[in-house]
Amino acid sequence: MRKNVVDTGAYNSIAVVGAGAWGTALAAVAARGGRSVTLWAMEPEVVSAIRDGHVNARFLPGVTLPGSIVATGELGEATRAEAILLVVPAQHLRAMLGRMKPLMQAGTPVVLCAKGIERGTGQLLTEVLADELPECEPAILSGPSFAKDAALGLPTAVTVAARGQVAARLQASLAHDTFRPYASDDLVGVALGGAAKNVYAICTGIVAGMNLGESARAALLARSFAELTRLGEALGARTETLMGLSGLGDLVLTAMSPTSRNYAAGLALGGGASLASLLAPGKPLAEGIATAPALVARARAQGIELPIAETMAAILDGTLTLGDAVPHLMGRPLTTE
């Protein structure tokens, strides 16, 4: 059921932990929304560049950042903010939460802004957060958004999910003329949509890289969404969440644009590149590579079949070749839609 959201007032101070492209873009968004923003970076040279020149040339070149952003390498300085946007890769989330735990105050909203499923446990990132920081206010931000678009002030809409009125306060904290957050309390649906779409984006990239045609890509995209919906229902996600920005919206963007790191990874694989070359140091992170086996494991634990995701995981672990993948999927028993 759709619920009315009441604005209970913005958080005045926002910290962004993680100064990659998306973290830096979100810091710019929050600063333009009138918030006091602290941006934590692991790399000293990134801290210096933002402090001295208001740029993050390493991770977000070509963007001049608001001069009000305070860059720091001290995690304790960031965790004093009223709300924290946590933007670290999914497979490093648990370790970062462990570092933050002794520095955190109970009740502080922690907004997950990365996308993925933890490999090994099969946990959604919201579940990892609940394990490591049970006394925080859990939240998640996701949707069809590229870092550079948001940083440059191009129109962007996302979903921010949290309990009670925390979502409304986060919504008010980040909203301005070109950045529109929609509030939700469906953390499971938002977390799953953001994670699964990366896996399916690699698949659609492979189809394009193998020159299998637009019809094949459209069919794959539609059936991918069917898989996402099936697993989402089993996990308790709401249909309107999966049909919205953080589900279908993010899937369409990520699975159709060469700007998407996951689609680009699939395009390279379909064109003959090796997986090792995509995982080489300095290469852009395609989170769907690590998420694919975790997504499949989580679905199997729920008794849910995901043929496309299973095929993707098999390609990535070397048990299925690209040449065998198409007949493997096309030769499945006929069924109803």
TORDO-292466 format. One record per residue (C-alpha): x, y, z negated; chain; residue in one letter. Coordinates in Angstrom, 3 decimals, always signed. Layout:
<sites>
- X;Y;Z;A;A
...
</sites>
This chain:
<sites>
- +0.000;+0.000;+0.000;A;M
- +1.291;+3.450;+0.885;A;R
- +1.789;+5.664;-2.166;A;K
- +1.841;+9.426;-2.473;A;N
- +5.193;+10.765;-3.618;A;V
- +5.408;+13.662;-6.045;A;V
- +8.552;+15.786;-6.012;A;D
- +9.869;+15.857;-9.578;A;T
- +12.897;+18.048;-8.784;A;G
- +16.250;+17.550;-7.133;A;A
- +19.400;+16.325;-8.843;A;Y
- +21.699;+19.328;-9.022;A;N
- +24.986;+17.431;-8.869;A;S
- +25.648;+14.595;-6.442;A;I
- +28.768;+12.463;-6.194;A;A
- +29.639;+10.434;-3.119;A;V
- +31.972;+7.513;-3.828;A;V
- +33.679;+6.534;-0.596;A;G
- +34.928;+9.028;+1.994;A;A
- +34.642;+6.974;+5.140;A;G
- +32.580;+8.352;+8.018;A;A
- +29.171;+7.747;+6.429;A;W
- +30.204;+8.830;+2.949;A;G
- +31.676;+12.045;+4.304;A;T
- +28.555;+12.690;+6.371;A;A
- +26.303;+12.180;+3.334;A;L
- +28.452;+14.588;+1.325;A;A
- +27.881;+17.173;+4.059;A;A
- +24.136;+16.449;+4.044;A;V
- +23.883;+16.896;+0.273;A;A
- +25.954;+20.087;+0.328;A;A
- +23.774;+21.598;+3.060;A;R
- +20.753;+20.696;+0.952;A;G
- +22.071;+22.977;-1.774;A;G
- +23.568;+20.385;-4.097;A;R
- +26.872;+20.556;-5.964;A;S
- +28.846;+17.740;-4.291;A;V
- +31.907;+15.770;-5.378;A;T
- +33.420;+13.396;-2.801;A;L
- +35.708;+10.626;-4.061;A;W
- +38.275;+9.207;-1.656;A;A
- +40.741;+6.388;-2.211;A;M
- +43.297;+7.898;+0.164;A;E
- +45.271;+10.914;-1.179;A;P
- +45.713;+12.297;+2.322;A;E
- +41.938;+12.366;+2.813;A;V
- +41.465;+14.214;-0.474;A;V
- +44.102;+16.767;+0.577;A;S
- +42.619;+17.239;+4.049;A;A
- +39.137;+17.911;+2.691;A;I
- +40.440;+20.235;-0.028;A;R
- +42.776;+22.202;+2.209;A;D
- +41.086;+22.181;+5.591;A;G
- +37.485;+21.014;+5.034;A;H
- +37.993;+18.145;+7.481;A;V
- +38.262;+14.364;+7.322;A;N
- +40.175;+13.781;+10.538;A;A
- +40.924;+10.164;+9.645;A;R
- +37.337;+8.976;+9.328;A;F
- +35.108;+11.722;+10.756;A;L
- +37.089;+13.749;+13.306;A;P
- +35.602;+16.767;+14.983;A;G
- +33.406;+17.836;+12.054;A;V
- +33.988;+20.870;+9.840;A;T
- +32.689;+20.118;+6.346;A;L
- +30.952;+22.560;+4.015;A;P
- +33.573;+24.357;+1.942;A;G
- +31.603;+23.687;-1.237;A;S
- +32.426;+19.942;-1.210;A;I
- +34.919;+19.108;-3.962;A;V
- +37.201;+16.213;-2.994;A;A
- +38.806;+14.121;-5.707;A;T
- +40.813;+10.959;-6.188;A;G
- +39.658;+10.608;-9.810;A;E
- +36.749;+8.187;-10.086;A;L
- +35.861;+9.482;-13.545;A;G
- +35.266;+12.936;-12.098;A;E
- +32.756;+11.529;-9.612;A;A
- +30.840;+9.401;-12.125;A;T
- +29.911;+12.461;-14.193;A;R
- +27.407;+13.570;-11.539;A;A
- +23.648;+13.330;-12.077;A;E
- +23.296;+10.896;-9.147;A;A
- +25.872;+8.841;-7.252;A;I
- +25.812;+7.801;-3.609;A;L
- +27.959;+4.675;-3.350;A;L
- +29.390;+4.224;+0.143;A;V
- +31.870;+1.337;+0.070;A;V
- +31.859;-1.748;+2.347;A;P
- +29.463;-4.465;+1.235;A;A
- +32.161;-7.053;+0.575;A;Q
- +33.991;-4.618;-1.749;A;H
- +30.906;-3.444;-3.628;A;L
- +31.208;-5.717;-6.665;A;R
- +34.824;-4.736;-7.283;A;A
- +33.986;-1.024;-7.070;A;M
- +31.051;-1.416;-9.445;A;L
- +33.425;-3.110;-11.882;A;G
- +35.694;-0.053;-11.751;A;R
- +32.769;+2.303;-12.245;A;M
- +31.098;+0.413;-15.105;A;K
- +33.154;+1.790;-18.023;A;P
- +32.789;+5.316;-16.642;A;L
- +29.024;+5.323;-16.130;A;M
- +26.220;+6.711;-18.270;A;Q
- +23.084;+4.576;-18.625;A;A
- +20.205;+5.721;-16.457;A;G
- +22.328;+7.354;-13.747;A;T
- +20.886;+6.686;-10.270;A;P
- +23.330;+4.710;-8.116;A;V
- +22.305;+4.855;-4.468;A;V
- +23.703;+2.071;-2.283;A;L
- +24.515;+3.482;+1.148;A;C
- +26.378;+0.543;+2.710;A;A
- +24.688;-2.360;+4.462;A;K
- +25.309;-6.070;+4.122;A;G
- +24.891;-9.255;+2.109;A;I
- +27.604;-10.442;-0.238;A;E
- +29.492;-13.351;+1.191;A;R
- +29.774;-16.274;-1.194;A;G
- +26.716;-15.418;-3.297;A;T
- +24.229;-14.548;-0.533;A;G
- +23.033;-11.670;-2.689;A;Q
- +21.518;-8.493;-1.329;A;L
- +23.509;-5.433;-2.362;A;L
- +20.701;-4.402;-4.709;A;T
- +21.133;-7.737;-6.499;A;E
- +24.884;-7.194;-6.815;A;V
- +24.157;-3.778;-8.323;A;L
- +21.722;-5.307;-10.818;A;A
- +24.406;-7.843;-11.849;A;D
- +27.177;-5.325;-12.377;A;E
- +25.393;-2.152;-13.526;A;L
- +22.094;-3.284;-15.054;A;P
- +21.695;-0.034;-17.002;A;E
- +21.803;+2.250;-13.964;A;C
- +18.799;+3.365;-11.926;A;E
- +19.102;+1.253;-8.755;A;P
- +18.461;+2.906;-5.400;A;A
- +19.303;+2.358;-1.745;A;I
- +19.472;+4.602;+1.319;A;L
- +19.231;+3.177;+4.824;A;S
- +17.810;+3.887;+8.252;A;G
- +18.671;+4.613;+11.892;A;P
- +21.560;+6.989;+11.399;A;S
- +25.026;+7.517;+12.816;A;F
- +27.499;+9.364;+10.614;A;A
- +28.517;+11.953;+13.172;A;K
- +24.916;+12.817;+14.055;A;D
- +24.081;+13.487;+10.406;A;A
- +27.330;+15.368;+9.781;A;A
- +26.775;+17.633;+12.789;A;L
- +23.252;+18.439;+11.662;A;G
- +21.441;+16.526;+14.394;A;L
- +17.905;+15.441;+13.389;A;P
- +18.085;+12.280;+11.273;A;T
- +15.480;+10.367;+9.239;A;A
- +16.194;+7.644;+6.676;A;V
- +14.494;+5.749;+3.863;A;T
- +15.544;+6.105;+0.237;A;V
- +14.140;+3.480;-2.125;A;A
- +14.151;+3.528;-5.918;A;A
- +11.859;+2.930;-8.875;A;R
- +9.270;+5.410;-10.108;A;G
- +9.987;+9.061;-9.437;A;Q
- +13.725;+8.525;-8.915;A;V
- +13.066;+8.101;-5.189;A;A
- +11.227;+11.427;-5.079;A;A
- +14.080;+13.232;-6.838;A;R
- +16.648;+11.697;-4.476;A;L
- +14.444;+12.628;-1.538;A;Q
- +14.347;+16.239;-2.720;A;A
- +18.107;+16.214;-3.324;A;S
- +19.038;+15.287;+0.243;A;L
- +16.278;+16.802;+2.370;A;A
- +16.847;+19.845;+4.546;A;H
- +15.954;+21.080;+8.036;A;D
- +17.753;+18.303;+9.937;A;T
- +17.814;+15.436;+7.420;A;F
- +14.487;+13.876;+6.417;A;R
- +14.415;+11.085;+3.800;A;P
- +11.215;+9.068;+3.347;A;Y
- +10.664;+7.700;-0.174;A;A
- +9.883;+4.064;-0.988;A;S
- +10.012;+1.689;-3.926;A;D
- +10.713;-1.398;-1.779;A;D
- +14.403;-1.930;-2.539;A;L
- +14.360;-5.490;-1.201;A;V
- +12.939;-4.520;+2.187;A;G
- +15.342;-1.616;+2.660;A;V
- +18.358;-3.714;+1.601;A;A
- +17.458;-6.630;+3.868;A;L
- +16.684;-4.504;+6.923;A;G
- +20.002;-2.684;+6.708;A;G
- +21.951;-5.916;+6.303;A;A
- +20.295;-8.134;+8.894;A;A
- +20.257;-5.620;+11.736;A;K
- +24.065;-5.663;+11.916;A;N
- +24.060;-9.392;+12.658;A;V
- +21.472;-9.016;+15.394;A;Y
- +23.283;-5.994;+16.839;A;A
- +26.355;-8.170;+17.440;A;I
- +24.086;-10.650;+19.246;A;C
- +22.615;-8.035;+21.568;A;T
- +26.111;-6.725;+22.253;A;G
- +27.230;-10.218;+23.263;A;I
- +24.268;-10.487;+25.660;A;V
- +25.278;-7.198;+27.272;A;A
- +28.947;-8.177;+27.372;A;G
- +28.097;-11.453;+29.111;A;M
- +25.925;-9.596;+31.662;A;N
- +22.884;-11.712;+30.843;A;L
- +20.466;-8.956;+31.823;A;G
- +18.063;-6.502;+30.215;A;E
- +15.283;-9.092;+29.971;A;S
- +17.466;-11.302;+27.802;A;A
- +18.431;-8.390;+25.600;A;R
- +14.805;-7.328;+25.091;A;A
- +13.765;-10.886;+24.252;A;A
- +16.627;-11.260;+21.803;A;L
- +15.775;-7.982;+20.101;A;L
- +12.107;-8.937;+19.700;A;A
- +12.865;-12.403;+18.343;A;R
- +15.514;-10.955;+16.030;A;S
- +12.883;-8.734;+14.477;A;F
- +10.633;-11.763;+14.069;A;A
- +13.409;-13.488;+12.111;A;E
- +13.969;-10.421;+9.945;A;L
- +10.253;-10.221;+9.183;A;T
- +10.031;-13.920;+8.330;A;R
- +12.857;-13.749;+5.821;A;L
- +11.633;-10.425;+4.451;A;G
- +8.221;-11.873;+3.660;A;E
- +9.855;-14.784;+1.820;A;A
- +11.931;-12.386;-0.288;A;L
- +8.969;-10.156;-1.143;A;G
- +9.675;-7.233;+1.186;A;A
- +6.698;-5.227;+2.399;A;R
- +5.673;-5.380;+6.051;A;T
- +5.495;-1.591;+6.382;A;E
- +9.107;-1.319;+5.187;A;T
- +10.322;-3.797;+7.787;A;L
- +8.299;-1.976;+10.466;A;M
- +9.737;+1.375;+9.395;A;G
- +12.973;+3.307;+9.608;A;L
- +15.122;+0.943;+7.547;A;S
- +13.884;-2.149;+9.403;A;G
- +12.796;-1.874;+13.021;A;L
- +14.134;+1.656;+13.410;A;G
- +17.643;+0.754;+12.303;A;D
- +17.597;-2.475;+14.323;A;L
- +16.715;-0.631;+17.543;A;V
- +19.441;+1.982;+17.068;A;L
- +22.165;-0.444;+16.045;A;T
- +21.336;-3.082;+18.629;A;A
- +21.035;-0.741;+21.609;A;M
- +23.836;+1.822;+21.332;A;S
- +27.532;+1.449;+22.218;A;P
- +28.166;+3.951;+19.390;A;T
- +27.181;+1.187;+16.962;A;S
- +30.248;-0.623;+15.632;A;R
- +28.375;-3.928;+15.479;A;N
- +26.966;-3.648;+18.987;A;Y
- +30.426;-2.657;+20.238;A;A
- +31.931;-5.704;+18.530;A;A
- +29.421;-7.957;+20.258;A;G
- +30.057;-6.232;+23.586;A;L
- +33.771;-6.961;+23.182;A;A
- +33.153;-10.605;+22.223;A;L
- +30.818;-11.070;+25.186;A;G
- +33.493;-9.624;+27.449;A;G
- +36.083;-12.134;+26.281;A;G
- +37.773;-10.453;+23.300;A;A
- +38.830;-12.675;+20.418;A;S
- +37.355;-12.368;+16.950;A;L
- +40.885;-11.955;+15.557;A;A
- +41.394;-8.851;+17.696;A;S
- +38.232;-7.301;+16.245;A;L
- +39.385;-7.990;+12.692;A;L
- +42.879;-6.545;+13.203;A;A
- +44.005;-3.758;+10.842;A;P
- +42.785;-0.360;+11.926;A;G
- +39.823;-1.703;+13.884;A;K
- +36.366;-0.283;+13.038;A;P
- +34.503;-2.380;+10.467;A;L
- +31.654;-4.443;+11.965;A;A
- +29.874;-5.476;+8.769;A;E
- +27.681;-7.992;+10.613;A;G
- +30.673;-10.321;+11.043;A;I
- +30.844;-10.978;+7.298;A;A
- +27.075;-10.724;+6.846;A;T
- +26.090;-13.412;+9.387;A;A
- +27.037;-16.494;+7.319;A;P
- +25.675;-14.861;+4.150;A;A
- +22.357;-14.087;+5.852;A;L
- +22.043;-17.660;+7.076;A;V
- +22.892;-19.077;+3.653;A;A
- +20.305;-16.875;+1.953;A;R
- +17.632;-17.881;+4.471;A;A
- +18.371;-21.577;+4.058;A;R
- +18.099;-21.200;+0.281;A;A
- +14.590;-19.838;+0.902;A;Q
- +13.748;-22.605;+3.378;A;G
- +13.597;-20.104;+6.265;A;I
- +14.915;-20.878;+9.740;A;E
- +16.764;-18.098;+11.602;A;L
- +17.831;-19.580;+14.955;A;P
- +19.463;-16.403;+16.315;A;I
- +21.346;-15.599;+13.120;A;A
- +22.418;-19.248;+12.805;A;E
- +23.725;-19.180;+16.375;A;T
- +25.608;-15.957;+15.648;A;M
- +27.203;-17.455;+12.534;A;A
- +28.223;-20.557;+14.508;A;A
- +29.848;-18.426;+17.211;A;I
- +31.785;-16.474;+14.599;A;L
- +33.053;-19.563;+12.772;A;D
- +34.069;-21.233;+16.041;A;G
- +31.649;-24.162;+15.947;A;T
- +29.725;-22.892;+18.980;A;L
- +31.139;-21.323;+22.127;A;T
- +29.566;-18.383;+23.915;A;L
- +28.948;-20.610;+26.902;A;G
- +26.982;-23.089;+24.802;A;D
- +25.039;-20.475;+22.817;A;A
- +22.489;-19.594;+25.518;A;V
- +21.433;-23.180;+26.350;A;P
- +21.421;-23.872;+22.596;A;H
- +18.789;-21.159;+22.021;A;L
- +16.859;-21.611;+25.268;A;M
- +16.633;-25.352;+24.769;A;G
- +14.901;-25.182;+21.393;A;R
- +11.467;-26.838;+21.178;A;P
- +8.664;-24.727;+22.618;A;L
- +6.459;-23.061;+20.053;A;T
- +3.895;-20.307;+19.586;A;T
- +4.824;-16.714;+18.943;A;E
</sites>
